[in-house]
Amino acid sequence: MTKAEMEGALGSLGTSGTKKFLENMQSGESSDGNNFIGQFGVGFYSVFLVAENVRVASKSDDSDKQWVWESTGDGTYFVYEDPRGNTLGRGTELTLELKKDADEFLEHEHITDTIHRYSEFINFPIMLGEETTEAIPVSEKAAAEEAEAEEDDAEVEEGEEEEEEEEEPTTRTVWEGTVINKNKPIWT
């Protein structure tokens, strides 16, 4: 999103579609007066039920700058150029600082279930990052050192014992993104 799009779409609950919806209803432009789903923009603002602070970073193809919208849900917000620069390339990143009593929303399974329940047929990918630990493969140099050590072990005379050093396997933490909503809407 550009700065103007952020202010227009996320500016406040009052500008998120309510006024436009009511104007359309009064002028008769609304085709279905009973369809209120998505008209008031409260879906996004429900995030403040579990978050103390919400940060939306977004980079549009129409702008050279990446912008941040930030609010604590108290009716005020700030839009500023992202001090990190263009970290997204293109797209939107949503960061929530959860309330102390909302720890259940940190559980990977709970997040996945929520996405499946409410966003299964959204027509764009929703990715969830997951932290995994993997073993680092032994380098060729380390393999050569092991082969040399085995030759030395063969030369050890019978009756002599050599102390063996056991090295703990080296691991690293990796973040992998997985698309959660793989089913495409049947109406597309």
N, C-alpha and C positions, 0 to 999 in steps of 0.2 A: 504494500500500500504506500502511496505517497503521503506526505504530511497532510494535505487537504483531505484525502480519503480517510486517514486515521481520525481526524477531527470530526468528519461527517459521520463515519460509521461507529466510532467508539466514544465520541465526545462526551455524551452523557445519556442517561436513559431517556430523558425528554426529547433528545434529537435522534433517537435510534429508530424512528419510524412511526411513533405514536401520532405525532401531529399530522404527518403526511397521510396516514391511514384514516384519521378522522376527517380530514379535508376531502379525501376521495369518497368516503362514505356519504358525506353531506352533499357532494356534487353529483353523486350517483355513478361515479366512475368505477366503483368496486363491483366486480361481477358476482361475488358471493359474500353477502353481508354477514353470514354466519361463520365464515372461515377466519378465525382469529389467530390460527397457528402461525407463529413466526412474525406477526405483525408488530409486536411491541418491543422486540429486541431483548427480552428478559432472559433469554437463554444464555447469552454471554454474561450478563450481570449476575446470574446465579452462582458464578464462580466465587463471588464474595461471601457465599455461605460457608466456604471452607478455606478461603485465602485471606490473609491480612493485606497483602500487596500483590498487584498484578502488573506484569511488565510484558508488553507486546512489542517485539522488534520486527520490523518489516522492511523489505527492499523490493521496490517495484522496478520493472523494466523502464517505466516512464520517468524515473528519477535517478540521478547519479548518486544520491545520498541514501543511506539507511537511516530510518527514523524509529524512535522509541516512544510509545505511549505508556504512561505509568500512572496508577491510581491506587488509593487505599479503600476505595468504595465509599468515601465520605462526600461525594458530589463534586470533588475537584479532581483534576487530572493535569498532567504535564506532558507535552509533546516536545521532544528535543532530538537533535541529530545524535546518532549513536556514537559515543566516544570511542568505541571499539573499531569503528570504520565499517567497511562492507564485509561482514563475516558470513553472510547468508548467500551472497551471489544473487539470489532471487527467492522470494517466499516470505513466510512469516514464522516467527518463533514466539511461543507463549511460555512465560516463566511465572510460576505461582510460588509465593511464600505462604505455606500453609499455616493455619491456626494450630495452636498446641493440641487441641482436641480432635484434629483431623488426620492423625497419623495413619489410619487405615487406608487413606488415599495414596500412601507411599508404596503400598504392597503391589508388586507387579501383577499378580493375579486379579486383584481388585480393579486395577486400571484397565487391564485387558477385558474383563467382564463388562465394565462400564462402556467401553468403546464398542464392544460387540452389541450391547443392548441398545444403545442410542445412536450409533453411527455406522451400523453395518452396511447400509446402502448409500453412503455418501459417495459421490462420484469422483472424489480425489483421494489419494492415499493418505492415511493417517499412520505415521510411523511411531513406534515406541522403542526407545533405546533400552538396551539391557546390558548390564555389566557381566562379563564372563572372565574366567581365568583360564589361561592356556599355557602349556609348557613350551618353553623356548627350545627349538631344535638345537642339538649339539652341532657346533660348527665343525668344519673339516679339521681345523687345527686341534680342537679338543679330541676329535676322533683319532688323530694321529698320535697324540699324547697317550691316549688310552692303549693304543696298539703297542707303543713303545714300553709302557708300564707292564703289559702282559708278557712281553719278551723278557723283561727284567725278572718277573715273577717266575718264569720257567728256569732261570739261572739260579734261583735260590736253592741251596742245598737242602737235602732231606733233613728234617729235624729242626731246621730253622724256621721261625715264623716271622712274617713281615706284618707290620701294622698297616691296616688298610684304612684309608681315610674315606669316609662316605660323604660325598657331597650331596647337599640337598638339591633337588631339581629346581632349576630356575624357571620362574613363571612370570607372566605379565598380565596386567588387567587390560581387557579390550572392550570397547563399547561397540555394539552392533545394533543397527536399526532394523526393525522387522515391521513389515506392513501388516497392520492388524485387520483392516477392513478389506479383505480380498474379494468379497462378493460384489459384483457390479449390479446396479439397479436394473430391474427387468424392464423399466420404462425408457431406458436409453438405447 
